[in-house]
């Protein structure tokens, strides 16, 4: 399980869960079951939480533009990154950055 978590942390942002399962030599269903048992969430939720944590770190501690943060996190579209970030946090990346600097 540690190798899967490490893989998601290193390059998992731009991988689909099915691809991660295949690389690890297990079915998608087995990967979901293992994550639920050991971490209490799905691999997708875990990956998304990693993305949001990395995004928050970059937004609060760097002067990177939103588009640069999106690209750094393997989003090919900064609009989709902003939409994803807002869906997960309730704030746009710009709003989050302003609040973190207050």
N, C-alpha and C positions, 0 to 999 in steps of 0.2 A: 504494500500500500504506500509506503514511503516513496518508492520510486515513481509511482503514479502522481503523487502529490508534487514531487520535485519536478516532474515533467510538465505539469500544468503551470507551476510557478515559473519555469524557465521559458517555455515556448507554447504553453497551452492556450494563451489568449487567442491565437489564430488557428487553433485546431478545433474540429468538431468532436463531440463526445464519441461518436462512432469510430473516428480515426484513432483516438486515444485508446479505446478498447481494443481495436485491431492491433495496434502497436504492442499492447500489453498481452496479447494472445488470449483475450477473453471476449465473450459476447458483450454486446451493449447492455443487455439485461443483467448479466453477472456483475458488470462494473457498477451499474446503478445499485444493485443489491448490496454489494460490498461497501459502497459509499454510505448508504443508509445505515448499515449495521455499525460501521466504525466512526462515522462523522455526523450522522443524523441529518444529512442533507444529500441531495443528488449531486452528481459530478457537475452538472450545469450550474447549480446554485453555488457550488464551491468555486468553479471557474469565474462566475460572475462576481462573487465576493472578492476574489483576488484582483480582478480587473478594477473594481471600484476602489479597493484599498490602494492600488498602485496609482490610480487616477487622482485620488484625494492627496496622496503624497506629492505627486508632481504638481498639482494645482496649488497646494499650500506652500511648497518649498522651492518652487522654481519660477522663473519668469517666462517659461515656455508659453507660446500662444496656444489657444485651445486646439487649433488644427495640428500643431506639433505634438501635443499630448495625445491626440487621437491617433496620429501616425505611429508614435512611439508604442502605443498599445495595440497596434496592428488593425486599427479601424481605417478603412480606405475612404471613409466619408465622415467628415467632422460633424455634419448634420446628424448622421445616425449615432455617432458617439454622444453628442449632446442629448439626443432623444433617449438613448440607453441610460445615460447618467441620471437624467431627470426621472426616468421611470423607476430607477433603483433607489434614488436618494430623496426625491421630491424637490430637488433644486437643479437649476442649470449649472453647468460648470462655472460660468461667470459668477452666478450668485454664490456658489460654494466658495470660490476664491475670495470674493469680497468679505464674506462672513469669517473666513479663516484668518483674514488679515486685520480684523477689528480687534 
